[in-house]
């Protein structure tokens, strides 16, 4: 999940895998796969950076779920 901010400064978490597209004219609008729209204060670049960071974090957990343990490579499910 990524945390974004509504125009009234309240924050909420959203699943970035369900974002279909992002518009900016002038406010940044997240359009979800189910058609829902969320207007946020973050720029398109900030949202994309948060999505990239989230996905990198998910991948890193697959390689090292417990940072205190020795690295083992990817886990098999």
N, C-alpha and C positions, 0 to 999 in steps of 0.2 A: 504494500500500500504506500502511496505517496500522500503527503499532507500539502493541501493547498488552502488558499484564503479567499473567502467570499468578499464581496465589496463592503459588507458591514463589519469586516475584520474578524469574523468568526472563522475558525479553521475546521476542516474536515478531511478525512482520509478517503482516498478513492483508489480503486483497483486500476492501475494503468493499462492492464491488458484489455480492459473494456472500453478504452478510449478509441473511437473510430477516427476522429480528426480534431484538429485544433484550429480555431479561427482567431484573428485579431483585427477588429474593425470597430472602434478602437479598443474595446475591452477584449480580453482573452476569453474565449468561450470554448469549453470542452464539450464536444458532441460525443455522446456515448453510443455504443452499438444498439441499445434499445431505444434511441431517439431522445433520451433525456439531455438537457443542456445545463451546464454549470458555468456561470460567469465568475472568473477569478481575478485576483489582483496581480498574479505572477505573469511575466511575459512568456511568450511562446518558448523562447530560449531557456528560461528558468524551468518551465514544465518539462521540456525535453531533457534537460540536465538531471532533473529529479528522477525521471523515468529511467535514464541510463544508469544512474547511481543505484536505483532499486534493482534493476536487472543484474548489474554487476554483483550486488550483494547476494542475490539469489544464487548466482553461479558460484560465488566464493563459498557459500554454505555447502554446495554439493562437493566441493573439494576438501573443505576443512570445517565440518560442522562444529567442532570444539577446538577453539584456538589454543587451548592448553595441551592438546594432544599433538603428537608428531603427525605431520602431513602424510596422507595415505593415498592420494589420488582420488579420482571420481568414485562415488558410491554407486553400486549396482542395486537396482530395485527389483 
